[in-house]
Amino acid sequence: MTGTTTEPTPPPTPPTSEVHQGPAVPPSRRRRTSRRVLAVFVLLVVALIFLLVEGLGSSLNYFDTVNQAFAHRHTLGTQTFRLEGTVVPGTIHATDAGSDFTICQGPHVVHVANTGSPPGLFKARVPVVVVGHFTSDTSSEFVSNSILIKHSSTYSAQYPGRVKVTSSGPVC
């Protein structure tokens, strides 16, 4: 006979779903590994959420107006916060540490002792935000280490009911 082979047929190959490459892993160990991966993933998500909340919360810069600060001065106590008011004319005095001046809003007046150099745009009748704290929860003395001045025209347009720059007449 021509065209026939006498070689034996090779054994059938096992199905690919039953073929394991590498060492066999018991099912209980696979469950432990997947639980660990899940725990690490959950921990990473919680850490990411915490960082986002803390980062966004600390980046917001709130401030109180003089009237708001007087309304809840006992709550503020001596904690550091930002205070907005208008610089009263004739109250700016240079000191060895910086400057002393008075800010006001409506009937309320706050005496500010600032350390450091005031910004170049600092002058009477200009709205400022000072960063610092009251000397006590009943005091109108404010100790500041920073003066911020908003000098664009958009501030007045966005907040017309707050402090205003005036060149003459009463400040508060």
C-alpha positions in Angstrom: 0.0 0.0 0.0 1.2 3.2 -0.9 0.6 6.5 1.0 -0.1 5.0 4.4 1.9 5.4 7.5 2.5 3.0 10.2 3.3 5.5 12.9 1.0 5.5 15.9 -1.3 8.5 16.3 -0.3 11.0 18.9 -2.3 11.1 22.2 -5.0 13.7 22.2 -4.1 17.1 23.8 -6.0 18.0 26.9 -8.5 20.9 26.6 -6.9 24.3 27.1 -9.3 25.2 30.0 -7.8 22.4 32.1 -4.2 23.3 31.3 -2.5 25.1 34.2 0.8 26.9 33.7 3.0 27.3 36.7 2.2 25.9 40.2 -1.3 25.2 41.1 -2.9 27.7 43.6 -5.4 26.4 46.0 -8.8 28.2 45.9 -8.5 29.4 49.5 -5.2 31.2 48.7 -6.7 32.8 45.6 -9.6 34.2 47.8 -7.1 35.6 50.4 -5.1 37.3 47.6 -8.2 38.8 46.1 -9.3 40.1 49.5 -5.9 41.7 50.0 -6.1 43.4 46.6 -9.6 44.6 47.4 -8.5 45.9 50.8 -5.6 47.8 49.3 -7.9 49.3 46.6 -10.4 50.4 49.2 -7.6 51.9 51.4 -6.3 53.8 48.4 -9.7 55.2 47.5 -10.3 56.3 51.1 -6.9 58.0 51.2 -7.6 59.8 47.9 -10.9 61.1 49.1 -9.4 62.3 52.4 -6.6 64.1 50.5 -9.2 65.8 48.2 -11.4 66.9 51.1 -8.5 68.2 53.1 -6.8 69.9 50.2 -9.9 71.6 48.9 -11.0 72.6 52.4 -7.6 74.2 53.3 -7.4 76.0 50.0 -10.5 78.0 50.5 -9.8 81.5 51.8 -12.8 82.8 53.8 -12.8 86.1 55.6 -15.1 87.9 58.0 -16.1 91.5 57.7 -15.7 93.7 60.7 -19.4 93.5 61.4 -19.4 89.7 61.1 -16.3 89.4 63.4 -18.0 91.5 66.0 -21.2 89.5 65.8 -19.4 86.3 66.7 -16.3 87.5 68.4 -16.8 85.2 71.4 -16.8 82.2 69.0 -13.7 83.4 67.1 -11.8 84.0 70.4 -8.1 84.3 69.6 -8.0 81.9 66.6 -6.4 83.2 63.4 -8.7 84.3 60.6 -9.0 86.9 57.9 -10.7 90.2 58.7 -11.9 92.7 56.1 -12.5 96.4 56.7 -11.7 99.9 55.4 -8.6 101.7 56.6 -9.6 104.8 58.6 -7.9 108.0 57.6 -5.3 109.5 60.0 -4.8 106.2 61.9 -1.8 104.7 60.0 1.3 104.9 62.2 4.7 103.2 61.4 6.2 101.2 64.2 9.5 99.3 64.7 7.7 96.0 63.9 5.4 97.3 61.1 2.4 99.6 61.4 -0.6 100.3 63.5 -3.9 101.4 62.0 -7.6 101.2 62.4 -10.2 99.5 60.1 -13.9 99.9 60.3 -17.2 98.8 58.8 -20.4 100.6 59.8 -20.3 101.4 63.5 -17.6 98.8 64.4 -13.9 99.8 64.6 -10.9 97.5 65.0 -7.4 98.6 66.0 -4.8 96.6 64.1 -1.2 96.1 65.1 0.5 94.7 62.1 4.0 93.1 61.9 5.9 93.3 58.7 5.8 95.8 55.8 2.5 96.9 54.4 1.9 96.5 50.7 2.6 99.4 48.3 -1.1 100.1 47.7 -1.8 100.3 51.5 -3.3 103.7 52.4 -6.3 105.3 54.1 -9.8 104.6 52.7 -8.7 101.4 51.0 -10.4 98.0 51.8 -8.0 95.6 53.2 -8.0 92.0 54.6 -5.7 91.5 57.5 -4.7 88.0 58.7 -4.4 87.5 62.4 -6.4 87.3 65.6 -8.1 89.3 68.3 -6.1 89.7 71.5 -9.0 88.3 73.5 -12.6 87.2 72.8 -13.9 90.6 74.1 -11.2 92.9 72.6 -11.3 95.1 69.5 -7.5 94.9 69.3 -6.4 92.7 66.4 -2.8 91.4 65.9 -2.0 90.9 62.3 1.0 89.5 60.4 -0.3 90.1 56.9 -2.2 92.7 54.9 -3.9 91.8 51.7 -5.3 94.5 49.3 -7.8 93.8 46.6 -7.0 96.3 43.9 -9.1 95.4 40.9 -12.4 96.9 39.9 -14.1 93.5 39.8 -14.2 93.3 43.6 -16.5 96.3 43.9 -18.7 94.9 41.1 -19.0 91.5 42.7 -19.5 92.7 46.3 -21.2 96.1 46.2 -22.6 95.8 49.7 -19.2 95.3 51.3 -16.5 97.8 51.9 -16.0 100.7 49.4 -13.1 102.9 48.5 -14.0 106.5 49.0 -11.7 109.5 48.3 -13.6 111.9 50.7 -16.4 111.9 53.2 -17.0 109.4 56.0 -15.3 106.0 55.7 -17.7 103.8 57.7 
